[in-house]
Amino acid sequence: MLILKDKINNFKNNRFSVAPMLDWTDRHCRYFYRLMSKQTVLYTEMVTTGAIIFGKGDYLSYNEEEHPVVLQLGGSDPEAMAKCAKIAQDRGYDEININVGCPSDRVQNGKFGACLMAEPELVSQCVESMKAKVDIPVTVKSRIGIDDQDSYEFLHRFIDTVKDAGCEHFIVHARKAWLSGLSPKQNREIPPLDYERVYQIKKDFNDLEISINGGITTFEQTHEHLKHLDGVMIGREVYQNPYMLAQADQQIYGDEDAVIKSREQIISEMARYIDKHVAQGGKPWHVARHMLGLCNGLAGAKQFRRYLSENASQPEANGDLLKKAFDKVVQLQK
Ligand SMILES: Cc1cc2nc3c(=O)[nH]c(=O)nc-3n(C[C@H](O)[C@H](O)[C@H](O)COP(=O)(O)O)c2cc1C
C-alpha cells in the first residue's frame, strides 16, 4: 500500500504527457520514451474492456520501468469499466483514463470514444463505479464537442456532470470530433483547433486539473499553454521526433540535474532491450519501428530509418542492428 501511495504522490505533476496512440504507444514504445524522460507521463494505447475481460492475450502487460503509466480504457458499461479499473490497479497502473475522444466507427459501434460526449450521465456513472473500486485517479480524455453539438455550453455541461462523479483531471483535445464523414486521420487535422475554449474551461472550473492536447509540437508552445492550464499532452510530434523527450525533464519539469542522454546512449540501452526481447521470442522490428524518428533532424536520419526498415525483420536480427543503423549517422557527422 505504501508503494501505491508513493506512486500517487509522485504522480501529482501532470505537466507533460505523451498521448495514447493505438498501435504506436505500446509497451516497447513507452520503454523507449522512459529512457529519455523520467517525469513525462506515458499513456497506453486504448484497451477496451472487452479485450481485458474476454480477450485471450494479456493486454495489460508493461515494463516496470514505464511508471508513471496510465492505462487508457475504452468502454461505457459502468460495471465492466469498474472491473477493468480494479484489474488495472492490481496490475500496478498509476492511473486510468477513459477514452471519450476517439471518433472511429469501430469505436462508436461499441458505444465508447467521442460519441460518449453526448452522454455525460453515462460517463459519470462509469467514473463513479470505477472510483468505488480503485484508489488511483480516474481521468477523462475528451474532445471540445462532437458534430453539431459544438457549443461551449455543451462542453461545459459535459465537464460539470462528469466532475460531480469525482473526475478531477480532464485532458481536452481542442478539436471537435466528426462522427461521420471524416476518417479518424482526417479528424486530427480538421476542423480547426480551438485552444481558447479549453482555457475557458480552466477559468470556469479552476479546481479541476485541465490538460490540453492537439497540434502542439514544441516546448515553447507547451510553456505558453502552461500559463493557462495544468498540463500539455503531445501525440504525433513525439512519435515523429522522439528525441525531444530527452529535454523534457529539464525544460518542462525544471529538473536542472536531469541527465540528457545522448542518442548513442539510448541506442545502446535499447539494443540491450531488443536482445532481451529476442531472447523471450520477440521480434526486433516490434521495438525498432518506434525508433525510426530518433535521428530526425540529423544528417543520416534517412539512412538510419532505411537501415532499420530493411534489416529489423531479418531472421538473424538482434540489438546490434541499432548500432549499425546509428553508424550511418555517425559517419555523416565526421
Ligand atoms: C496513430 C494514432 C492513434 C491514436 N489512438 C488513440 C487512442 O487509442 N486513444 C485516444 O484517446 N486517442 C488516440 N489518438 C489521438 C491522440 O491521442 C491525440 O489526441 C491526437 O493525435 C492529437 O494530438 P497531437 O496533435 O499531439 O497528435 C491517436 C492518434 C494517432 C495519431
The ligand as an SDF file (V2000), in Angstrom:
LIG
                    3D

 31 33  0  0  0  0  0  0  0  0999 V2000
   -1.8870    6.6530  -34.6130 C   0  0  0  0  0  0  0  0  0  0  0  0
   -2.7930    7.3290  -33.6100 C   0  0  0  0  0  0  0  0  0  0  0  0
   -3.5290    6.5640  -32.7380 C   0  0  0  0  0  0  0  0  0  0  0  0
   -4.3670    7.1770  -31.7820 C   0  0  0  0  0  0  0  0  0  0  0  0
   -5.0040    6.3910  -30.8460 N   0  0  0  0  0  0  0  0  0  0  0  0
   -5.6750    6.9780  -29.8150 C   0  0  0  0  0  0  0  0  0  0  0  0
   -6.1920    6.2160  -28.7290 C   0  0  0  0  0  0  0  0  0  0  0  0
   -6.0200    4.9890  -28.6480 O   0  0  0  0  0  0  0  0  0  0  0  0
   -6.8620    6.8880  -27.7480 N   0  0  0  0  0  0  0  0  0  0  0  0
   -7.0510    8.2430  -27.7770 C   0  0  0  0  0  0  0  0  0  0  0  0
   -7.6530    8.8210  -26.8650 O   0  0  0  0  0  0  0  0  0  0  0  0
   -6.5560    8.9820  -28.7840 N   0  0  0  0  0  0  0  0  0  0  0  0
   -5.8680    8.3900  -29.7850 C   0  0  0  0  0  0  0  0  0  0  0  0
   -5.2810    9.1670  -30.7530 N   0  0  0  0  0  0  0  0  0  0  0  0
   -5.3930   10.6360  -30.6560 C   0  0  0  0  0  0  0  0  0  0  0  0
   -4.2110   11.1980  -29.8620 C   0  0  0  0  0  0  0  0  0  0  0  0
   -4.2110   10.7350  -28.5220 O   0  0  0  0  0  0  0  0  0  0  0  0
   -4.2710   12.7360  -29.8450 C   0  0  0  0  0  0  0  0  0  0  0  0
   -5.4680   13.1300  -29.2180 O   0  0  0  0  0  0  0  0  0  0  0  0
   -4.2310   13.3290  -31.2610 C   0  0  0  0  0  0  0  0  0  0  0  0
   -3.2220   12.7230  -32.0380 O   0  0  0  0  0  0  0  0  0  0  0  0
   -3.9910   14.8440  -31.1900 C   0  0  0  0  0  0  0  0  0  0  0  0
   -2.7770   15.1440  -30.5600 O   0  0  0  0  0  0  0  0  0  0  0  0
   -1.4530   15.5420  -31.4200 P   0  0  0  0  0  0  0  0  0  0  0  0
   -1.8590   16.6380  -32.3590 O   0  0  0  0  0  0  0  0  0  0  0  0
   -0.4440   15.9550  -30.4030 O   0  0  0  0  0  0  0  0  0  0  0  0
   -1.0550   14.2980  -32.1810 O   0  0  0  0  0  0  0  0  0  0  0  0
   -4.4710    8.5820  -31.7210 C   0  0  0  0  0  0  0  0  0  0  0  0
   -3.7080    9.3440  -32.6170 C   0  0  0  0  0  0  0  0  0  0  0  0
   -2.8730    8.7440  -33.5430 C   0  0  0  0  0  0  0  0  0  0  0  0
   -2.0250    9.5910  -34.4610 C   0  0  0  0  0  0  0  0  0  0  0  0
  1  2  1  0
  2  3  1  0
  2 30  2  0
  3  4  2  0
  4  5  1  0
  4 28  1  0
  5  6  2  0
  6  7  1  0
  6 13  1  0
  7  8  2  0
  7  9  1  0
  9 10  1  0
 10 11  2  0
 10 12  1  0
 12 13  2  0
 13 14  1  0
 14 15  1  0
 14 28  1  0
 15 16  1  0
 16 17  1  0
 16 18  1  0
 18 19  1  0
 18 20  1  0
 20 21  1  0
 20 22  1  0
 22 23  1  0
 23 24  1  0
 24 25  2  0
 24 26  1  0
 24 27  1  0
 28 29  2  0
 29 30  1  0
 30 31  1  0
M  END
$$$$
